[in-house]
Amino acid sequence: MNAEQVHEELARFTQTVVEDDRLYVWFLELKRLPGEARRLELARMVGKMRVAGEDAGVIGATQLLAQPQVFEGVSKAIEELRGV
């Protein structure tokens, strides 16, 4: 993915989490995990997504969340959009 695609996928991911209460709860649970546990959980999820044939962009966005600075940025955006 190029930089523009990465931005688009992260924006799409963020908007989806904001709009879907179930995904929002999942994200909050992920946020509560310590860094290494979060990274491992995201890696497990990416593996499941690949097996399930999920969209490559969604998989890429999920992988990027393992980077602390990316996760923090997405987290802040979700909080702002949900008015938290």
URHUPE-V373112 format. One line per field, one symbol per residue. ss: DSSP state (h for helix, s for strand, l for the rest). psi: psi as a letter, one per 30 degrees, with the letter a starting at -180 (. if undefined). burial: + if it has 9 or more other ideal C-beta (glycine too) atoms within 8 Angstrom, else -. Layout:
ss=???
psi=???
burial=???
This chain:
ss=llhhhhhhhhhhhhhhhhhlhhhhhhhhhhhhllhhhhhhhhhhhhhhhhhhlllhhhhhhhhhlllhhhhhhhhhhhhhhhll
psi=kleeeeeeeeeeeeeeeefjeeeeeeeeeeefkleeeeeeeeeeeeeeeeefhlkeeeeeeeefffkeeeeeeeeeeeeeffh.
burial=----++-+++-+++++++----++--+--++-+----++-+++-++--++------++++++++++---++--++-++--+---
